[in-house]
């Protein structure tokens, strides 16, 4: 019940120890519209304010920014604040508001000293959707080198939102495994058949991730490439073998049945995988409604028991 509280009281409550009081004060101020921009700006930019009060002020500015674009200047200023969490939330707000003029500043924040700032800068660049951000996001993947999975996710998600473009395609052959994995994950989300190229990657982990992506996402346009790997995939790489077997089963042509039969007779293959090939052959005409590997409903049309 803060509707009757004056502005000074609400401003003071932004620093209250109880999160509920802080949030209610923020929401009440935001509901008052343009008149609260000054309050939020003063609290957010005052370095001696309580840290949590400053964050609520940043969030309040972001709320108001949907109708009052002038708050973008304050959020841009806060990208260089001494408090890394203030920088992070300012970066997030600029992306949520899709402030196009923040593009260059957000690119710079990809190299910020704080990982959370990098995370939200990447996410916001994805929201802006500009293809020219692709090289900078690729460099974030390279610098991160798979050390922080959250940062990798942020970069991949941003690349996915931006979509296919020549810079992303070129990065698929990058010398950095971290970059190639990031492109692979973006291709997975985009369900791009170009992901098939990673089945032959020199890094066994990346090749396996490609197999998982093609079967599990799924990326149906790359099924044929995955099925063809059954004869050459390392016998001890069970996740890869299972998905190559499944790709042959789902494609369902005569040559795919022969591939499964040939694999079942291989004495150098693991017995469990040979048995899996036989099990899938036995189900050739009695096609299950769920994918055998991931259990998701993926029905196939009926087919002849003797292809």
C-alpha positions as CSV (number, residue, x, y, z in Angstrom):
1,X,0.0,0.0,0.0
2,X,2.5,2.6,-1.1
3,X,0.2,4.5,-3.4
4,X,-0.1,7.4,-1.0
5,X,3.6,7.6,-0.1
6,X,5.4,10.7,-1.2
7,X,8.4,10.6,-3.5
8,X,11.0,11.1,-0.7
9,X,9.6,8.1,1.2
10,X,9.7,5.9,-1.9
11,X,13.2,7.0,-2.6
12,X,14.3,6.1,0.9
13,X,12.6,2.7,0.6
14,X,14.7,1.8,-2.5
15,X,17.5,1.1,0.1
16,X,15.3,-0.9,2.5
17,X,16.8,-4.1,3.9
18,X,13.7,-6.1,2.8
19,X,13.6,-6.8,-1.0
20,X,9.8,-6.6,-1.0
21,X,9.9,-3.0,0.3
22,X,12.5,-2.1,-2.3
23,X,10.6,-3.6,-5.1
24,X,7.3,-2.1,-4.2
25,X,8.9,1.3,-4.0
26,X,10.5,0.8,-7.4
27,X,7.2,-0.3,-8.9
28,X,5.2,2.5,-7.4
29,X,7.7,5.1,-8.6
30,X,7.7,3.6,-12.1
31,X,3.9,3.7,-12.2
32,X,4.1,7.5,-11.7
33,X,5.8,7.8,-15.1
34,X,8.0,10.7,-16.3
35,X,8.0,12.4,-12.9
36,X,10.1,9.5,-11.5
37,X,12.9,9.7,-14.1
38,X,14.7,12.3,-12.1
39,X,14.5,10.3,-8.9
40,X,15.7,7.1,-10.5
41,X,18.5,9.0,-12.3
42,X,19.7,10.7,-9.1
43,X,19.8,7.4,-7.2
44,X,21.4,5.4,-10.0
45,X,24.2,7.8,-10.7
46,X,25.0,8.6,-7.0
47,X,28.0,6.4,-6.2
48,X,27.4,6.9,-2.4
49,X,23.8,5.5,-2.6
50,X,23.2,2.0,-1.3
51,X,24.3,-0.5,-4.0
52,X,20.9,-2.2,-4.0
53,X,19.1,1.1,-4.2
54,X,21.1,1.9,-7.3
55,X,20.2,-1.4,-8.9
56,X,16.5,-0.8,-8.3
57,X,16.9,2.7,-9.8
58,X,18.5,1.1,-12.9
59,X,15.6,-1.3,-13.2
60,X,13.1,1.5,-12.7
61,X,14.8,3.5,-15.5
62,X,14.5,0.4,-17.7
63,X,10.8,0.2,-17.0
64,X,10.3,3.8,-17.8
65,X,12.5,3.6,-20.9
66,X,9.8,1.7,-22.8
67,X,7.9,5.0,-23.1
68,X,10.6,7.6,-22.3
69,X,13.6,7.0,-24.5
70,X,15.6,9.8,-22.8
71,X,16.6,7.4,-20.0
72,X,19.0,5.7,-22.5
73,X,21.5,8.4,-21.9
74,X,21.7,7.6,-18.2
75,X,22.0,3.8,-18.9
76,X,24.8,4.5,-21.4
77,X,26.6,6.6,-18.7
78,X,26.2,3.8,-16.2
79,X,28.0,1.3,-18.5
80,X,31.2,2.9,-17.2
81,X,30.2,2.9,-13.5
82,X,32.7,1.6,-10.9
83,X,30.2,-1.0,-9.7
84,X,30.3,-4.0,-12.0
85,X,26.7,-5.0,-11.2
86,X,25.4,-1.5,-12.1
87,X,27.3,-1.9,-15.4
88,X,25.8,-5.3,-15.9
89,X,22.2,-4.2,-15.3
90,X,22.7,-1.1,-17.4
91,X,23.9,-3.3,-20.3
92,X,20.8,-5.5,-19.8
93,X,18.5,-2.6,-19.8
94,X,19.9,-1.1,-23.0
95,X,19.2,-4.4,-24.7
96,X,15.7,-4.8,-23.3
97,X,14.9,-1.4,-24.6
98,X,16.7,-2.1,-27.9
99,X,18.6,1.2,-27.8
100,X,20.3,1.1,-31.2
101,X,22.7,3.9,-30.2
102,X,24.1,1.7,-27.5
103,X,25.6,-0.8,-30.0
104,X,29.2,0.5,-30.0
105,X,29.3,0.8,-26.2
106,X,27.9,-2.8,-25.8
107,X,30.6,-4.1,-28.1
108,X,33.2,-2.5,-25.9
109,X,31.6,-4.1,-22.9
110,X,32.3,-7.6,-24.3
111,X,35.8,-7.1,-23.0
112,X,34.8,-5.7,-19.6
113,X,36.7,-6.9,-16.5
114,X,33.5,-8.4,-15.0
115,X,32.1,-11.5,-16.6
116,X,28.5,-10.5,-15.8
117,X,28.9,-7.3,-17.7
118,X,30.2,-9.3,-20.7
119,X,27.3,-11.7,-20.3
120,X,24.6,-9.0,-20.5
121,X,26.4,-7.0,-23.2
122,X,26.4,-10.2,-25.3
123,X,22.7,-10.8,-24.6
124,X,21.9,-7.2,-25.5
125,X,23.8,-7.3,-28.7
126,X,21.7,-10.4,-29.6
127,X,18.5,-8.4,-28.9
128,X,19.7,-5.6,-31.2
129,X,20.2,-8.2,-33.9
130,X,22.9,-6.5,-35.9
131,X,25.0,-9.0,-38.0
132,X,28.1,-6.8,-37.7
133,X,28.2,-7.8,-34.0
134,X,29.1,-11.4,-35.0
135,X,32.9,-11.0,-35.1
136,X,32.9,-9.4,-31.7
137,X,30.8,-12.2,-30.3
138,X,33.2,-14.8,-31.9
139,X,36.1,-13.0,-30.2
140,X,34.2,-13.4,-26.9
141,X,34.0,-17.1,-27.5
142,X,37.7,-17.2,-28.3
143,X,38.8,-15.2,-25.2
144,X,36.5,-17.2,-22.9
145,X,38.0,-20.5,-24.3
146,X,35.1,-22.5,-22.8
147,X,36.1,-21.6,-19.2
148,X,32.8,-20.0,-18.3
149,X,29.8,-21.9,-19.7
150,X,27.5,-19.0,-18.9
151,X,29.5,-16.6,-21.1
152,X,29.6,-19.2,-23.8
153,X,25.8,-19.5,-23.6
154,X,25.4,-15.7,-23.8
155,X,27.5,-15.5,-26.9
156,X,25.8,-18.5,-28.6
157,X,22.4,-17.2,-27.7
158,X,23.3,-13.8,-29.2
159,X,24.6,-15.4,-32.3
160,X,21.4,-17.4,-32.6
161,X,19.3,-14.3,-32.4
162,X,21.4,-12.5,-35.0
163,X,21.1,-15.5,-37.3
164,X,23.0,-16.8,-40.3
165,X,25.5,-14.5,-41.9
166,X,29.0,-14.9,-43.6
167,X,30.9,-14.1,-40.5
168,X,29.3,-16.9,-38.6
169,X,29.9,-19.3,-41.5
170,X,33.5,-18.3,-41.6
171,X,34.0,-18.9,-37.9
172,X,33.0,-22.6,-38.4
173,X,36.6,-23.3,-39.6
174,X,38.3,-21.2,-36.9
175,X,41.5,-22.6,-35.3
176,X,39.9,-22.2,-31.8
177,X,37.9,-25.2,-30.6
178,X,35.9,-22.8,-28.4
179,X,34.9,-20.8,-31.4
180,X,34.0,-23.9,-33.4
181,X,31.9,-25.2,-30.6
182,X,30.1,-21.9,-30.2
183,X,29.2,-21.9,-33.9
184,X,28.1,-25.5,-33.7
185,X,25.8,-24.6,-30.8
186,X,24.4,-21.7,-32.7
187,X,23.8,-23.9,-35.8
188,X,22.0,-26.4,-33.4
189,X,19.6,-23.7,-32.2
190,X,19.1,-22.5,-35.8
191,X,18.7,-26.1,-37.0
192,X,21.1,-25.3,-39.8
193,X,22.1,-28.4,-41.9
194,X,25.6,-26.8,-42.1
195,X,26.2,-28.3,-38.7
196,X,27.1,-31.6,-40.5
197,X,30.6,-30.2,-41.2
198,X,31.4,-30.6,-37.5
199,X,30.9,-34.3,-37.6
200,X,34.4,-34.4,-39.2
201,X,36.0,-32.0,-36.7
202,X,39.5,-32.8,-35.5
203,X,38.3,-32.4,-31.9
204,X,36.4,-35.6,-30.9
205,X,34.3,-33.6,-28.4
206,X,33.1,-31.2,-31.0
207,X,32.3,-34.1,-33.5
208,X,30.3,-35.8,-30.7
209,X,28.4,-32.6,-29.9
210,X,27.5,-32.3,-33.6
211,X,26.1,-35.9,-33.5
212,X,24.1,-35.1,-30.4
213,X,22.8,-31.8,-31.9
214,X,21.7,-33.4,-35.2
215,X,19.8,-36.2,-33.5
216,X,18.5,-34.5,-30.4
217,X,17.5,-31.0,-31.7
218,X,16.8,-32.4,-34.3
219,X,18.5,-31.1,-37.4
220,X,16.8,-33.3,-40.0
221,X,18.7,-31.8,-42.9
222,X,21.9,-33.3,-41.5
223,X,20.6,-36.8,-40.8
224,X,22.2,-38.2,-44.0
225,X,25.6,-37.0,-42.9
226,X,25.2,-38.4,-39.5
227,X,24.0,-41.8,-40.8
228,X,27.0,-42.0,-43.1
229,X,29.4,-41.8,-40.1
230,X,28.2,-45.1,-38.7
231,X,30.9,-47.0,-40.6
232,X,33.8,-44.8,-39.4
233,X,32.9,-43.4,-36.0
234,X,35.1,-44.6,-33.1
235,X,33.7,-47.8,-31.6
236,X,34.1,-46.6,-28.1
237,X,32.1,-43.3,-28.6
238,X,28.7,-44.7,-27.6
239,X,26.8,-41.4,-27.8
240,X,28.0,-40.8,-31.3
241,X,27.3,-44.4,-32.4
242,X,23.8,-44.4,-30.9
243,X,22.9,-41.4,-32.9
244,X,24.4,-42.6,-36.1
245,X,22.4,-45.8,-35.7
246,X,19.3,-43.8,-35.0
247,X,19.8,-41.5,-38.0
248,X,19.9,-44.6,-40.3
249,X,16.7,-45.9,-38.7
250,X,14.9,-42.6,-39.1
251,X,16.0,-42.2,-42.7
252,X,14.5,-45.6,-43.4
253,X,15.8,-46.4,-46.9
254,X,17.1,-49.8,-48.0
255,X,20.7,-48.6,-47.8
256,X,20.2,-47.5,-44.2
257,X,18.8,-50.9,-43.2
258,X,21.9,-52.5,-44.8
259,X,24.1,-50.1,-42.9
260,X,22.5,-51.3,-39.6
261,X,22.8,-54.9,-40.6
262,X,26.5,-54.4,-41.5
263,X,27.2,-52.7,-38.2
264,X,25.5,-55.5,-36.3
265,X,27.9,-58.0,-37.8
266,X,31.1,-56.1,-37.0
267,X,33.2,-58.0,-34.5
268,X,35.3,-54.9,-33.7
269,X,32.2,-53.0,-32.5
270,X,30.9,-52.9,-28.9
271,X,28.3,-55.7,-28.3
272,X,25.9,-53.1,-26.8
273,X,26.0,-51.1,-30.0
274,X,25.6,-54.1,-32.2
275,X,22.6,-55.1,-30.2
276,X,21.2,-51.6,-30.6
277,X,21.5,-51.9,-34.4
278,X,19.7,-55.2,-34.3
279,X,17.0,-53.7,-32.0
280,X,16.3,-50.9,-34.4
281,X,16.2,-53.3,-37.4
282,X,13.7,-55.3,-35.5
283,X,11.5,-52.2,-35.2
284,X,11.8,-51.3,-38.9
285,X,8.1,-51.9,-39.7
286,X,6.8,-51.3,-36.1
287,X,8.0,-47.8,-35.9
288,X,7.8,-46.3,-32.4
289,X,6.1,-42.9,-31.9
290,X,8.9,-41.6,-29.7
291,X,12.5,-41.1,-30.7
292,X,14.4,-44.1,-29.2
293,X,17.4,-41.9,-28.0
294,X,15.8,-38.9,-26.5
295,X,12.2,-40.1,-25.9
296,X,10.5,-37.2,-27.6
297,X,7.4,-37.7,-29.7
298,X,8.7,-37.9,-33.3
299,X,6.4,-40.2,-35.3
300,X,7.6,-41.7,-38.6
301,X,5.3,-42.9,-41.4
302,X,4.7,-46.7,-41.7
303,X,7.1,-48.6,-43.9
304,X,7.8,-52.0,-45.4
305,X,9.3,-54.6,-43.1
306,X,11.6,-55.8,-45.8
307,X,13.1,-52.8,-47.5
